[in-house]
Amino acid sequence: MEKYDLAIIGSGPGGEKAAIQAAKLGKSVCVIEKDKPGGSCVHTGTIPSKTLRESVRYLSLTKQRAVYGISISLDKNLTIDRLMHRKVATILSLSDRLERNFERNGVVYKTGMAVFTGPHRLKIRTEGEAEEEIEADKVIIAVGTSPYRPEWVDFTHPRVVDSDKILGLHQIPKSLTIIGAGVIACEYATIFSNLGVKVNLVNPRMEVLDFLDKEISNMLTYLMRESGIRIRLGEKLVKVETDEENVMAHMESGKVVKSDFLLYANGRTGNTLGLGLDTIGLQVNSRHQLEVNESYQTELPHVYAVGDVIGAPSLAATAMDQGRIAALHAFGQSVEKPKFDMTPTGIYTIPEISMVGATEEELTQARIPYEVGAANYKEIARGQIMGTTMGRLKLLFHRETLELLGVHIIGDYATDLVHIGQTVMAFHGTIEFFIDHVFNYPTFSECYRVAALNGINRL
């Protein structure tokens, strides 16, 4: 039986970083993945969906920029496959990079399903091959999640899909009903709306993305409605009926929403079934996710869990950091927590959204005296040059000390721009930084300077 210092189940962002970190410590590492390296992030989630989004964004921007005298119309026979022609090349490139990275660092990669047969033992089942068993001093579970599928919704019907299955559609539908108004639901709503699809977004809550700063959330809601998305708030799905051409979504209120396809995107569930966790006494919650401590240990100290399988924030970026920290802790390395622990949030709607730090609502509740400085893309030369005038950057800062407390952006390149504010916040900087320092011109980064001046003028 092969023995390792560390066995990792799953090769997504968390599993990969954990493996490389342990290998850098000189430990013997085995990664077990049911398919190709990268997990759902590379093969069915983040990368494929963002590839589709980038293609659609390109088309939507071209249509918007009449300033260049460009006019386009979509091919009536346009398919999802054609829009995602870069997907295969991107996935293969990322998957190959992971394999080379494992090989270069001496990480053993095994394909198959891992099942606990004991606290330190894992059986690896590979279709068509003999089972093998390995032993490991430490184990990290990084199996990720899958779309949540309620039993009363018939996902075997070709017109009822989840966020994985929708990427397999060959023809662009004329109409689409999306159940849920979380990040995934909103991203797909804007993607398909920009393709000319009539989209219904059904949300059991009364707000869209209610964790965002309310002004940004309201702007997104407005832009979604402007693009033709029918947002139905406070509606609960209770029944789904299908026929050969339509899907009828029945609401608790009695409303019936009819469309070509239905996308159920209301939550995700941990991929822990079949791991044999009951064999080692580990329990999961109602969404099959694991509870961990601040070092990502489960109830068994030698078994760790990282990434989406432990719940929020369920971001690839945070999973990477969790994997690294778990591997360091597993082998007795001291892990100093950064003084600045605010994680930026990136949402790839069209337009995209990003934020770091506090919202206006949080600062109000905490009774912190703050002021707002804002800049609109239409005020910025780069926005006018590119024809991208729909966007806003908002800074929240302390009225007395001028310390930057939050950054909220909606518009193109928001997920890149947010890191400027994040860096200033990490050093407890003030908005005077943006006024006193030179920014390249013309760039969208100039929004920071304009917003800072706008905020100073409010005092």
C-alpha positions as CSV (number, residue, x, y, z in Angstrom):
1,M,0.0,0.0,0.0
2,E,1.3,3.4,-1.0
3,K,1.7,5.9,1.9
4,Y,1.7,9.7,1.7
5,D,2.1,12.6,4.0
6,L,-0.9,14.2,2.5
7,A,-3.8,13.0,0.3
8,I,-6.1,15.6,-1.3
9,I,-9.5,14.7,-2.7
10,G,-10.2,17.2,-5.6
11,S,-8.0,19.2,-7.8
12,G,-9.9,22.5,-8.1
13,P,-8.4,25.8,-6.9
14,G,-8.2,24.8,-3.2
15,G,-6.9,21.3,-3.8
16,E,-4.2,22.5,-6.3
17,K,-2.8,25.2,-4.0
18,A,-2.8,22.8,-1.0
19,A,-0.9,20.2,-3.0
20,I,1.8,22.6,-4.2
21,Q,2.2,24.2,-0.8
22,A,2.7,20.8,0.9
23,A,5.1,19.7,-1.9
24,K,7.1,22.9,-1.3
25,L,7.4,21.8,2.3
26,G,9.0,18.5,1.1
27,K,6.0,16.4,1.8
28,S,4.8,13.4,-0.3
29,V,1.5,14.4,-1.8
30,C,-1.2,12.5,-3.7
31,V,-4.1,14.3,-5.5
32,I,-7.2,12.2,-6.3
33,E,-9.6,13.6,-9.0
34,K,-12.5,11.8,-10.6
35,D,-11.7,13.3,-14.0
36,K,-9.2,15.8,-15.4
37,P,-7.3,18.3,-13.2
38,G,-9.1,21.6,-12.3
39,G,-12.4,20.3,-11.0
40,S,-15.7,22.0,-11.8
41,C,-14.0,25.4,-11.7
42,V,-12.1,24.6,-14.9
43,H,-14.5,22.2,-16.6
44,T,-18.1,23.1,-15.8
45,G,-18.2,26.3,-13.8
46,T,-16.1,29.4,-13.6
47,I,-14.0,29.0,-16.8
48,P,-16.6,27.8,-19.3
49,S,-19.3,30.3,-18.0
50,K,-16.8,33.2,-18.1
51,T,-15.7,32.2,-21.6
52,L,-19.3,32.4,-22.7
53,R,-19.8,35.7,-20.8
54,E,-16.7,37.2,-22.5
55,S,-18.0,36.3,-26.0
56,V,-21.4,37.8,-25.3
57,R,-19.9,40.9,-23.7
58,Y,-17.8,41.5,-26.8
59,L,-20.9,41.3,-28.9
60,S,-22.9,43.6,-26.6
61,L,-20.1,46.2,-26.5
62,T,-19.8,46.2,-30.3
63,K,-23.6,46.8,-30.5
64,Q,-23.4,49.7,-28.0
65,R,-20.5,51.5,-29.5
66,A,-22.3,53.4,-32.3
67,V,-19.6,56.1,-31.8
68,Y,-17.4,53.9,-34.0
69,G,-20.0,53.6,-36.7
70,I,-20.1,49.8,-36.2
71,S,-23.4,47.9,-36.7
72,I,-23.8,44.2,-36.2
73,S,-26.7,41.7,-36.1
74,L,-26.6,38.2,-34.6
75,D,-26.6,35.2,-37.0
76,K,-30.0,33.5,-36.7
77,N,-28.2,30.2,-36.5
78,L,-25.8,31.3,-33.8
79,T,-25.3,28.5,-31.2
80,I,-23.8,28.3,-27.8
81,D,-21.1,26.1,-29.2
82,R,-20.0,28.8,-31.6
83,L,-20.0,31.4,-28.9
84,M,-17.8,29.2,-26.8
85,H,-15.3,28.2,-29.5
86,R,-12.5,29.3,-27.1
87,K,-13.8,27.2,-24.3
88,V,-12.1,23.9,-25.3
89,A,-8.7,25.5,-25.9
90,T,-8.9,27.4,-22.6
91,I,-9.9,24.4,-20.6
92,L,-7.2,22.2,-22.2
93,S,-4.6,24.9,-21.6
94,L,-5.5,25.3,-17.9
95,S,-5.8,21.5,-17.4
96,D,-2.4,20.9,-19.0
97,R,-0.8,23.6,-16.8
98,L,-2.1,21.9,-13.7
99,E,-0.7,18.6,-14.7
100,R,2.7,20.1,-15.5
101,N,2.6,21.9,-12.2
102,F,1.9,18.7,-10.3
103,E,4.6,16.8,-12.1
104,R,7.1,19.6,-11.7
105,N,6.6,19.6,-7.9
106,G,6.5,15.8,-7.5
107,V,2.8,15.6,-6.7
108,V,1.3,12.2,-7.6
109,Y,-1.9,12.5,-9.5
110,K,-4.5,9.7,-9.5
111,T,-7.8,9.5,-11.4
112,G,-10.7,7.9,-9.7
113,M,-13.3,8.2,-7.0
114,A,-11.9,8.4,-3.4
115,V,-13.7,6.7,-0.6
116,F,-12.7,6.7,3.1
117,T,-12.2,3.1,4.4
118,G,-10.6,4.3,7.6
119,P,-9.4,7.6,9.3
120,H,-6.2,7.5,7.3
121,R,-7.1,5.2,4.4
122,L,-8.7,5.9,1.1
123,K,-9.9,3.5,-1.6
124,I,-9.6,4.8,-5.2
125,R,-12.2,3.4,-7.6
126,T,-11.5,3.8,-11.3
127,E,-13.9,2.5,-13.9
128,G,-12.5,-0.5,-15.7
129,E,-9.5,-0.8,-13.4
130,A,-8.7,-2.5,-10.2
131,E,-9.3,-0.6,-7.0
132,E,-6.3,0.6,-5.1
133,E,-5.9,1.8,-1.5
134,I,-3.6,4.4,-0.1
135,E,-2.7,5.7,3.3
136,A,-2.1,9.3,4.3
137,D,-1.2,11.0,7.6
138,K,-3.3,14.1,6.6
139,V,-6.3,14.4,4.2
140,I,-7.7,17.5,2.6
141,I,-11.3,17.4,1.2
142,A,-11.6,19.8,-1.7
143,V,-14.4,18.2,-3.7
144,G,-16.4,21.4,-4.4
145,T,-20.1,21.6,-5.1
146,S,-22.7,20.9,-7.7
147,P,-26.0,22.7,-8.5
148,Y,-28.7,22.1,-6.0
149,R,-31.5,20.0,-7.5
150,P,-34.8,19.7,-5.6
151,E,-36.4,16.3,-6.1
152,W,-39.7,17.7,-7.3
153,V,-38.1,19.3,-10.4
154,D,-37.6,17.0,-13.3
155,F,-34.0,17.7,-14.5
156,T,-34.2,14.7,-16.9
157,H,-36.3,16.9,-19.2
158,P,-34.2,18.5,-21.9
159,R,-35.8,21.9,-21.3
160,V,-35.1,22.0,-17.6
161,V,-31.4,22.7,-16.8
162,D,-29.0,23.7,-14.0
163,S,-26.0,25.9,-14.2
164,D,-23.8,23.0,-15.4
165,K,-26.3,21.6,-18.0
166,I,-27.1,25.0,-19.5
167,L,-23.6,25.2,-21.0
168,G,-24.5,22.1,-23.1
169,L,-27.4,23.9,-24.9
170,H,-26.7,23.9,-28.6
171,Q,-29.3,26.5,-29.7
172,I,-29.9,29.8,-28.1
173,P,-33.5,29.8,-26.7
174,K,-36.1,32.5,-27.4
175,S,-37.1,32.7,-23.8
176,L,-35.6,31.5,-20.5
177,T,-36.9,31.5,-16.9
178,I,-34.3,31.6,-14.2
179,I,-35.1,30.5,-10.7
180,G,-32.9,32.3,-8.1
181,A,-31.3,35.7,-7.9
182,G,-27.9,34.9,-6.6
183,V,-24.6,35.5,-8.4
184,I,-25.0,32.6,-10.8
185,A,-28.6,33.4,-11.7
186,C,-27.8,37.1,-12.3
187,E,-24.8,36.3,-14.4
188,Y,-26.7,34.0,-16.7
189,A,-29.7,36.4,-16.8
190,T,-27.5,39.2,-18.2
191,I,-25.6,36.9,-20.5
192,F,-28.7,35.6,-22.2
193,S,-30.5,38.9,-22.2
194,N,-27.6,40.4,-24.2
195,L,-28.1,37.6,-26.7
196,G,-31.7,38.8,-27.2
197,V,-33.3,36.1,-25.1
198,K,-36.5,37.1,-23.2
199,V,-35.4,36.4,-19.6
200,N,-37.6,36.0,-16.5
201,L,-35.7,36.1,-13.3
202,V,-37.7,34.7,-10.4
203,N,-36.4,35.5,-6.9
204,P,-38.1,34.3,-3.6
205,R,-36.4,37.3,-1.9
206,M,-37.4,41.0,-2.3
207,E,-34.0,42.1,-3.5
208,V,-31.4,41.1,-6.1
209,L,-28.0,40.3,-4.6
210,D,-28.9,41.7,-1.2
211,F,-25.4,41.5,0.1
212,L,-24.2,44.3,-2.2
213,D,-24.3,48.0,-1.3
214,K,-27.9,48.9,-1.9
215,E,-27.1,51.6,-4.5
216,I,-25.1,49.2,-6.6
217,S,-27.7,46.5,-6.3
218,N,-30.4,48.9,-7.4
219,M,-28.3,50.0,-10.3
220,L,-27.9,46.4,-11.5
221,T,-31.6,45.8,-11.1
222,Y,-32.4,48.9,-13.2
223,L,-29.9,47.9,-15.9
224,M,-31.3,44.4,-16.0
225,R,-34.8,45.7,-16.4
226,E,-33.6,48.2,-19.1
227,S,-32.1,45.2,-21.0
228,G,-35.5,43.5,-21.0
229,I,-35.2,41.1,-18.1
230,R,-38.5,40.6,-16.3
231,I,-37.6,40.5,-12.6
232,R,-40.2,38.9,-10.4
233,L,-39.4,39.4,-6.7
234,G,-40.9,37.6,-3.7
235,E,-42.1,34.7,-5.9
236,K,-41.6,31.1,-4.8
237,L,-41.5,28.3,-7.3
238,V,-43.8,25.4,-6.3
239,K,-44.2,23.3,-9.4
240,V,-42.7,22.8,-12.9
241,E,-44.7,21.4,-15.8
242,T,-43.2,20.6,-19.2
243,D,-44.2,19.6,-22.7
244,E,-42.3,19.3,-26.0
245,E,-42.0,23.0,-26.6
246,N,-42.4,24.8,-23.3
247,V,-41.8,24.9,-19.5
248,M,-44.5,26.3,-17.2
249,A,-43.1,27.5,-13.8
250,H,-45.9,27.7,-11.3
251,M,-45.5,30.2,-8.4
252,E,-47.0,30.0,-4.9
253,S,-48.8,33.3,-5.7
254,G,-50.7,31.5,-8.5
255,K,-48.7,33.1,-11.4
256,V,-47.5,30.8,-14.2
257,V,-44.4,31.8,-16.2
258,K,-44.0,30.2,-19.6
259,S,-40.7,29.9,-21.5
260,D,-38.7,27.7,-23.8
261,F,-36.3,26.6,-21.1
262,L,-36.0,26.8,-17.3
263,L,-32.7,27.3,-15.5
264,Y,-32.8,26.3,-11.8
265,A,-30.0,28.2,-10.1
266,N,-31.0,28.5,-6.5
267,G,-28.1,27.2,-4.5
268,R,-25.4,24.5,-4.6
269,T,-24.8,21.3,-2.7
270,G,-21.5,19.8,-1.5
271,N,-20.0,16.8,-3.5
272,T,-19.6,14.7,-0.3
273,L,-22.0,11.9,-1.1
274,G,-20.0,8.7,-1.8
275,L,-16.9,9.8,0.1
276,G,-17.7,7.4,2.9
277,L,-17.6,10.2,5.5
278,D,-19.9,8.1,7.8
279,T,-17.1,5.5,8.0
280,I,-14.9,8.0,9.8
281,G,-17.7,9.7,11.7
282,L,-17.9,13.0,9.9
283,Q,-21.3,14.7,9.5
284,V,-22.5,17.1,6.8
285,N,-25.2,19.8,6.9
286,S,-28.4,19.9,4.9
287,R,-26.5,21.0,1.8
288,H,-23.9,18.2,2.2
289,Q,-21.2,20.7,3.3
290,L,-18.6,20.3,6.0
291,E,-18.1,22.5,9.1
292,V,-14.5,23.5,9.8
293,N,-12.6,25.6,12.3
294,E,-10.4,28.7,11.5
295,S,-7.6,26.4,10.4
296,Y,-10.0,24.4,8.1
297,Q,-9.9,21.3,10.3
298,T,-13.1,19.2,10.5
299,E,-14.1,17.3,13.6
300,L,-11.2,14.9,12.9
301,P,-8.0,17.1,13.4
302,H,-6.1,15.3,10.6
303,V,-8.9,15.8,8.1
304,Y,-9.3,19.3,6.6
305,A,-11.8,20.7,4.1
306,V,-11.4,23.8,1.8
307,G,-13.3,25.5,-1.0
308,D,-16.9,25.5,-1.8
309,V,-17.5,22.3,0.2
310,I,-17.3,24.4,3.4
311,G,-19.8,27.0,2.2
312,A,-19.5,30.8,1.9
313,P,-17.8,32.8,0.4
314,S,-17.5,30.0,-2.3
315,L,-15.0,31.9,-4.4
316,A,-12.1,30.4,-6.4
317,A,-9.8,33.0,-5.0
318,T,-10.6,32.3,-1.4
319,A,-10.4,28.5,-2.0
320,M,-6.8,28.9,-3.1
321,D,-5.9,30.7,0.1
322,Q,-7.8,28.2,2.2
323,G,-5.9,25.3,0.5
324,R,-2.5,27.0,1.2
325,I,-3.4,27.7,4.9
326,A,-4.7,24.2,5.5
327,A,-1.5,22.6,4.1
328,L,0.7,24.8,6.2
329,H,-1.3,24.1,9.4
330,A,-1.4,20.4,8.7
331,F,2.4,20.2,8.9
332,G,2.9,22.5,11.8
333,Q,3.8,25.7,10.0
334,S,2.8,28.9,11.7
335,V,0.3,30.8,9.7
336,E,0.1,34.5,10.4
337,K,-3.3,35.9,9.6
338,P,-3.0,39.1,7.6
339,K,-4.1,42.2,9.5
340,F,-6.2,43.1,6.5
341,D,-8.6,40.2,5.9
342,M,-11.2,41.8,3.6
343,T,-11.8,39.7,0.5
344,P,-12.9,41.4,-2.7
345,T,-16.1,40.1,-4.3
346,G,-16.3,39.8,-8.1
347,I,-19.6,39.3,-10.0
348,Y,-19.4,38.7,-13.7
349,T,-22.7,40.1,-14.8
350,I,-22.9,42.4,-17.8
351,P,-21.8,44.9,-16.6
352,E,-19.6,43.4,-13.9
353,I,-19.6,44.3,-10.3
354,S,-16.9,44.2,-7.6
355,M,-16.6,45.4,-4.0
356,V,-14.3,45.3,-1.0
357,G,-14.9,46.6,2.5
358,A,-18.1,47.9,4.1
359,T,-21.3,48.9,2.4
360,E,-23.2,52.1,3.3
361,E,-25.8,50.0,5.2
362,E,-23.1,48.4,7.3
363,L,-21.4,51.7,8.2
364,T,-24.8,53.2,9.1
365,Q,-25.7,50.3,11.3
366,A,-22.2,50.6,13.0
367,R,-22.7,54.3,13.5
368,I,-19.5,55.2,11.7
369,P,-19.5,58.7,10.3
370,Y,-18.7,58.3,6.6
371,E,-19.0,60.2,3.4
372,V,-19.3,59.1,-0.2
373,G,-17.2,60.1,-3.3
374,A,-18.3,58.8,-6.7
375,A,-17.3,58.9,-10.3
376,N,-19.2,57.9,-13.3
377,Y,-17.6,56.3,-16.3
378,K,-19.1,58.9,-18.6
379,E,-17.0,61.5,-16.8
380,I,-13.8,59.7,-17.6
381,A,-12.0,60.2,-20.9
382,R,-11.3,56.5,-21.3
383,G,-15.0,55.8,-21.0
384,Q,-15.8,58.3,-23.8
385,I,-13.1,57.0,-26.0
386,M,-14.2,53.4,-25.6
387,G,-17.9,54.2,-25.8
388,T,-18.3,52.5,-22.3
389,T,-20.2,55.2,-20.4
390,M,-22.4,52.9,-18.2
391,G,-20.5,52.5,-15.0
392,R,-19.9,53.9,-11.5
393,L,-17.1,53.8,-8.9
394,K,-18.0,54.7,-5.3
395,L,-15.7,55.3,-2.4
396,L,-16.8,55.2,1.2
397,F,-14.5,57.0,3.7
398,H,-14.4,58.2,7.3
399,R,-15.5,61.8,7.5
400,E,-12.8,62.8,10.1
401,T,-9.8,60.6,9.3
402,L,-10.5,60.3,5.5
403,E,-9.6,56.6,5.8
404,L,-10.9,54.5,2.9
405,L,-13.6,52.1,4.2
406,G,-15.2,50.6,1.1
407,V,-15.0,50.5,-2.6
408,H,-18.0,49.6,-4.8
409,I,-17.8,49.4,-8.6
410,I,-20.3,48.5,-11.4
411,G,-19.1,48.7,-14.9
412,D,-16.4,47.2,-17.3
413,Y,-13.2,46.1,-15.6
414,A,-14.7,46.4,-12.1
415,T,-13.1,43.2,-10.9
416,D,-9.7,44.5,-11.9
417,L,-10.1,48.1,-10.7
418,V,-11.2,47.0,-7.2
419,H,-7.7,45.9,-6.3
420,I,-6.4,49.5,-6.3
421,G,-8.8,50.3,-3.5
422,Q,-8.1,47.0,-1.7
423,T,-4.4,47.8,-1.6
424,V,-5.0,51.3,-0.2
425,M,-7.3,49.9,2.4
426,A,-4.8,47.2,3.4
427,F,-2.4,50.0,4.5
428,H,-5.2,52.0,6.2
429,G,-4.7,54.7,3.5
430,T,-6.9,57.7,3.0
431,I,-8.6,59.0,-0.1
432,E,-5.9,61.7,-0.2
433,F,-3.7,59.0,-1.8
434,F,-5.9,59.2,-5.0
435,I,-5.6,62.9,-5.1
436,D,-1.9,63.2,-4.4
437,H,-0.7,60.6,-6.8
438,V,-0.7,60.5,-10.6
439,F,-2.8,58.0,-12.6
440,N,-2.2,57.1,-16.2
441,Y,-4.4,59.1,-18.5
442,P,-6.7,58.1,-20.1
443,T,-7.6,55.1,-17.9
444,F,-10.5,53.8,-16.0
445,S,-8.3,54.0,-12.9
446,E,-8.7,57.7,-13.1
447,C,-12.2,57.1,-11.6
448,Y,-10.5,56.9,-8.2
449,R,-9.1,60.4,-8.4
450,V,-12.4,61.9,-9.6
451,A,-14.3,60.0,-6.9
452,A,-11.9,61.2,-4.2
453,L,-12.2,64.8,-5.3
454,N,-16.0,64.4,-5.4
455,G,-15.9,63.1,-1.8
456,I,-13.6,65.9,-0.5
457,N,-15.9,68.4,-2.0
458,R,-18.8,67.0,0.1
459,L,-17.1,67.7,3.4
